[in-house]
Every structure is written in structure tokens, then in C-alpha cells.
């Protein structure tokens, strides 16, 4: 898993959760994890295992494949944008880039 993917997956979950007007605590309860776990995943600090991805996707009302496809499409967009950057990008920069790529990907899917 690339560094950008952990941020893109987390940003995907966060933006879909916010669009569904759920709080982190709501998603945590639906997915059977703690609010801190949701926060850590959304911020790219923790990479969830497939069981957690499945639980979170279902908690968001999505098929796990849909969540993963959204993250993969956003990852491709983010990696394309990174090719235009000549300097190393920090984790903060990757997080912001991931959020932007997810927002564009989701808006184009709607």
C-alpha cells in the first residue's frame, strides 16, 4: 500500500461520512469500532484491515467494493497530480492532496 492510499482511503471515508451527515461516533457505532479508530483512519494514521473496511463501508450504506473503487480512483488522480510536483511532499501535503483528489472523484461520480 502506498503512502498516498492510506490518506485517500481515509479521506474517502471522511467525505462520504460527511455527505451522509454522520458524525464519527455514528459511523463508529455502525461499524463496531471506536470513534478514535474512525478518526485515525480518516486522517491516514491507521490503515484498516479488510474487515474494518467492510464494516465501515456497510455503515456508510455502501458496498465495500464501491468504497475501495472510490479510493482507487482518487489515488490515481492524486498520483497524477504528484507527477507535477518536483519537491518531496510531507504527510500533511499528502493528506491535503488526497482530500482534494477524493472531492473531485466523488463530485464527478455524482
C-alpha positions in Angstrom: 0.0 0.0 0.0 1.4 3.4 -1.0 1.6 6.3 1.4 -1.0 8.2 -0.7 -3.5 5.3 -0.5 -3.8 5.5 3.3 -4.7 9.2 3.0 -7.0 8.7 0.1 -8.9 5.8 1.8 -9.3 7.9 4.9 -10.4 11.0 3.0 -12.9 8.9 1.1 -14.4 7.6 4.3 -14.5 11.1 5.8 -16.1 12.8 2.8 -18.7 10.1 2.3 -19.5 10.1 6.0 -19.9 13.9 6.0 -22.1 13.7 2.9 -24.3 11.2 4.7 -24.4 13.7 7.6 -22.9 11.2 10.0 -20.6 12.0 12.9 -17.6 9.9 13.5 -19.3 8.5 16.6 -22.3 7.4 14.4 -20.0 5.6 11.9 -18.0 4.1 14.7 -21.2 2.6 16.3 -22.4 1.3 12.9 -19.0 -0.2 12.1 -18.3 -1.6 15.6 -15.2 0.4 16.2 -14.3 3.3 18.4 -14.6 7.0 17.4 -10.8 7.2 17.8 -10.3 4.4 15.3 -12.6 6.3 12.8 -10.6 9.5 13.3 -7.2 7.7 12.9 -8.4 6.1 9.7 -9.8 9.3 8.3 -6.5 11.1 9.0 -4.4 8.4 7.4 -2.8 7.4 10.7 -4.2 3.9 10.7 -4.7 1.6 7.8 -7.8 -0.5 8.4 -7.9 -4.2 7.7 -10.4 -5.5 5.2 -12.9 -6.5 8.0 -12.9 -2.9 9.2 -13.2 -1.5 5.6 -16.2 -3.8 5.0 -17.8 -2.7 8.3 -17.2 1.0 7.6 -18.5 0.7 4.0 -21.7 -1.0 5.2 -22.0 1.6 8.0 -21.9 4.2 5.2 -24.5 2.4 3.2 -22.1 1.3 0.5 -20.8 -2.0 -0.8 -17.1 -2.4 0.2 -16.2 -2.5 -3.5 -17.7 0.9 -4.0 -15.7 2.4 -1.2 -12.5 0.8 -2.5 -13.2 1.8 -6.1 -13.7 5.4 -5.0 -10.4 5.4 -3.1 -8.6 3.8 -6.0 -9.9 6.3 -8.5 -8.9 9.2 -6.2 -5.5 7.6 -5.7 -4.9 7.5 -9.4 -5.9 11.2 -9.6 -3.6 12.1 -6.7 -0.7 10.2 -8.1 -1.2 12.0 -11.4 -1.1 15.4 -9.6 2.0 14.4 -7.7 3.9 13.9 -11.0 3.7 17.6 -11.5 5.4 18.3 -8.1 9.1 18.5 -8.2 9.8 18.5 -4.4 9.0 15.8 -1.8 5.6 16.1 -0.3 5.1 15.8 3.5 2.3 13.8 5.1 0.4 17.0 5.6 0.7 17.7 1.9 -0.3 14.2 1.0 -3.4 14.4 3.2 -4.5 17.6 1.6 -3.8 16.3 -1.9 -5.7 13.1 -1.0 -8.7 15.1 0.2 -8.7 17.2 -3.0 -8.5 14.1 -5.2 -11.3 12.4 -3.3 -13.5 15.5 -3.6 -13.0 15.7 -7.3 -13.5 12.0 -7.8 -16.8 12.0 -5.8 -18.1 15.1 -7.4 -17.5 13.6 -10.9 -19.3 10.4 -9.9 -22.5 12.2 -8.8 
